[in-house]
């Protein structure tokens, strides 16, 4: 799979998550074009990896709340963990 195709898959996947708009998904994919790169960034930096990413045309960043949800989703090995974490945010 090419990087461009991987990026599109990542964007579509991100958009299935609550509070994730297309501009936010695209901004994250610009910084981390593959699922692997995004997952590694979360493992190394935690939620801070994407918290300051700002979508094009916006003045607001992704923010820590959504970044924590994403970090939980991409790093948890427990499938129920993400669902239970949604209730906390």
N, C-alpha and C positions, 0 to 999 in steps of 0.2 A: 504494500500500500504506500502510495506517495505521501509526502508531508502534507500536501494540499488536501488530499482525501482524508488523512488522519485528522486534520484541522476541522474539516466539515463534520466528521463523525463526532468529534469532541464538542463542537458547537451545538449540534442536535441533542447530544446527551445532556449537556449542561442545561439546555432549555426545558428539559423535562422536570427539573428540580424547582421547588417552590421559590418564588421571588427572583427567579433568574430570567431576565429579559434578553432579547436577542443582542442588543448593544453590549450588555454586560458579558454575555457568553463570547461574543466576538473579541472584546477587549482582553479577556483572559486567554483566549486562543492565540491572540497576537503575541503574548508574552510566553505562553507554553503551548506550542502547536500540537503536541501529542498528549494522549492520556498518560503515557509513561513519564513524560517530562513534568506534567502537572503533579502527578502522584509523588515523584521524587522531590519536587519542590516542597510539597506539604510535609513529607517525612523529614526533610532537612530544616525547614523554616517554620513549620506549623501554619497557622492561619495567616500569619504576616506575609506569606508568599503572594497572596492576592489582595489583601486588605486595601492596599493603596493604589491598585489598578483603577484607572479612570476611563470609562467608556468615551469614545470619540463624541464630541459635541456636548459633553456633560461636564459639570464642575464638581460632581459628587463621585467619590470613589466607591468601590464595591463595599467597603466597610467591614468591621470586625464580625458583626453578627452573621452576615451571609458567608464571610470567609471561614468562620468556625464551622458552619454547616457543611461547607464544601470540604474542608479538611477532614471532618468526621466521615463524610461519605467516601472520600478517596483513600482514607487510611485505615478504616475499621475492618477488621476481619470477621466481625460479628454482624450478620445481616440485620438483626433487630436493633442494633445500636443506633443506626441513623434514624430510624423511626422514633425511638425513644428520645433522642436528642432533639428532634423537631419540636417536641413538646416543651423543651426548655428555652427555646429561642423565641 
